[in-house]
Structures are given as structure tokens and as C-alpha cells.
Amino acid sequence: MTDQVSKQGANTPPPLLTVDVASQDDASVITPIGDVDMLTEPMLAERIDEALAASARRVVVDLTRLSFFGSAGAACLVKAADQAKAQGSELRVVAGQSVAARVLELSGLLTVLADYDTVELALAD
């Protein structure tokens, strides 16, 4: 499943954010592509909420394909991690060397979120 958010106009540019969602066994892998900011964060939050509602034991958010990651995205991940923990699931983040990794590092959130180098490692038990 893929969703997109773009600015409206006659010469519509590429979408600001595309979110790919894939299921693998008892896990969901969510890959946002583009920019996560105040405008696009609700779409990312909705995809994470849907994965948690579907009782995925593990939700992996792959941030490696982002070109921008603002504080709205960081807050979304913290909220989702708390929600996952409350229902017995787990949120795992793949930040790698992405722009999101720098934001999460500077904010101290890499010590709070379960961060992995690759999607494969995040999916492993």
C-alpha cells in the first residue's frame, strides 16, 4: 500500500511524502519516502496506527529514504513507541545514516527508541 501527500497546483510537483507499507510474518515495515514535517506527519502516524491496530507484533519504520525529518516526525515516533509498548507490541526504527538519524541523535531519542542499522536486523528476533 502506498499513500502520497503533495502540494496542489497546475504543475503538481512530486509528492512531499509517500509511505510504503509491507507485511512480513507478524511484522509491518513502514517506509516513508520524502519529507516528514507538520504537513505530512499525520499520514505517517496513520500508517503506524493502522499497523498497530492490525496487531502487528513488531512495527519497523525505515527512515533511510527521507530527505527531511522534522520534530513532528520525531514526536510521532515517540508517541507510536509508547502506544506499541502499551499494547504489547514493539516499534523499531531504522535510521542508519539518514537525515532522521541526525535529528534523533541530537534530540536524544536514539537512546529512547529501538534503533537498528537495517530493516533485516530490525525484523530479526
N, C-alpha and C positions, 0 to 999 in steps of 0.2 A: 504494500500500500504506500502511496506517495501523495503528500499534500504540498501545496505551494501557497505562498503569500507574495504578492507583488504590488508595486505602486500602479495606480490606474493612469491611463493616458493613451493617446493615439499611437504613439510608438512605444508600446509597453516594453520596458527592459526585461532582462531575465528576472525570474523570481528572486526576492530577497532571501527566502528560505524555502528549501524543500526538505521534507522529512520522510526518510525511508524507514519502513518497519518490516522486520523479518522475524519469523518464529523459528526457533531451533530447539527441539525437545521441549523442556519445561522452561525455556528462557525466551525473552524477546530482545532483539537487538534494534535499537533506535539510532538512526544516523541522520542528524541534522546536517544539511549542506547549505552553506551561505552565511548569513548573518543572524545571530540571536541577539535581539535587543528588545526594547519595550514593546515595539510593534509586533514582533514575531514570536516572542516568548510564549504567548498563550497557545500557539499551535504546538510547540514542543511540549508544554505542560499537558495539553490534551492527549497527545500520543502516549506520554508516560502514564497518565491516569488510566487510559484505556488498557495499557499493558498490565498495570497493577490490578485493575478490575477484572481482567481475564484470568486472574490468579496465577500469573507467571511467577514461578519461584524466584527467578532472577531476571532483572531488567538491566541490560547493558546499554549505556548511552555512549556511542562512539563520537567523540568531539573532534576527531582528527581532520575532518573535511570542512571545518568552519573558517571563514575569512574574518569574522568579527564575533566577539563574545563579550557582552556587557554584563553589568551587575544584575540585570533582570534574569539572565540565564543562570548565573551563579545562585541566586535566590531560589530559582525554580528547582535546581538540583538538590539544594539543602531541604527544601520542602518535600520533594519526592523521596529523598532518602529517609526522612522521618516517617513519611506515610508508609513506605515499604517496610520499615522496621516494625511499625505498629501492627501491621497485618501479617508479620512472619515471612515477608519476602526480603529480597536484598537488591539494592541499587548499586551497580558497579559502573564506574566511569573509565573510559579510555581517553586520556588526554594526550598522551605521547608528547610530541614536541609542538603541539598545536598552539594557536593563539589563545585558546581556552586554558591551556596549561599555565601560561604566564599569569592570567587573571586569577586562577585558582591558587597558584603558588603565592602570589602577592597578598591575597586575602586570607591566607592560612587555611583555606578549605581543603587542600590536599591532605591535611592531617585528619580531617573530619570525614571526607568521602573515601570510599574504597576505590583507589585509582590503580589501573593496570596499564601496561605498556601496549598491549594488543588486544583485539577482540577475542582472539583464541585463548589467551591467558585468562581473560575475564569470564569466559564461558567454562573454563576448566574448574573442576571441583577442587 
